């Protein structure tokens, strides 16, 4: 009976450890994804800037105005990605706090069970 209780508690602790590791991995992957997206948006923005700088030497056309609008949209996209990344990571960190709290509780219960079974 005592071994069964220990095994159940140990399995729960292991599961929580794995969950905490997975959440930490998700946070890192989300940060990496955000950086990659922002880098790509910046490359596109630089290309648009290059065209616009060359266009300023000549008379602006409706296409240049469209590029200016595209540049604004890219900046808005960057801001939106930063905000989305912050939200996603905040949610993951909340999950992490909950899992950590549950893990600490499981460890405490495990220690309590161990001490009770030793008596």
TANOR-V838259 format. One record per residue. N is the residue number from 0. PSI is psi in radians with two decimals (* if undefined). Layout:
N;PSI  N;PSI
This chain:
0;-0.74  1;-0.66  2;-0.63  3;-0.79  4;-0.76  5;-0.77  6;-0.74  7;-0.82  8;-0.71  9;-0.69  10;-0.72  11;-0.74  12;-0.76  13;-0.76  14;-0.74  15;-0.68  16;-0.76  17;-0.72  18;-0.76  19;-0.75  20;-0.73  21;-0.72  22;-0.75  23;-0.67  24;-0.75  25;-0.68  26;-0.83  27;-0.75  28;-0.65  29;-0.69  30;-0.73  31;-0.77  32;-0.78  33;-0.79  34;-0.75  35;-0.81  36;-0.79  37;-0.66  38;-0.75  39;-0.74  40;-0.69  41;-0.68  42;-0.79  43;-0.74  44;-0.70  45;-0.67  46;-0.75  47;-0.75  48;-0.75  49;-0.79  50;-0.73  51;-0.65  52;-0.76  53;-0.60  54;-0.48  55;-0.39  56;-0.45  57;3.11  58;2.28  59;2.50  60;2.98  61;-0.54  62;-0.63  63;-0.66  64;-0.67  65;-0.67  66;-0.67  67;-0.75  68;-0.70  69;-0.68  70;-0.75  71;-0.74  72;-0.67  73;-0.72  74;-0.70  75;-0.68  76;-0.71  77;-0.80  78;-0.72  79;-0.73  80;-0.73  81;-0.76  82;-0.79  83;-0.73  84;-0.81  85;-0.79  86;-0.82  87;-0.79  88;-0.65  89;-0.74  90;-0.75  91;-0.67  92;-0.58  93;-0.77  94;-0.70  95;-0.77  96;-0.76  97;-0.76  98;-0.69  99;-0.72  100;-0.78  101;-0.67  102;-0.81  103;-0.69  104;-0.73  105;-0.72  106;-0.72  107;-0.78  108;-0.68  109;-0.76  110;-0.68  111;-0.81  112;-0.76  113;-0.79  114;-0.63  115;-0.66  116;-0.43  117;-0.43  118;*
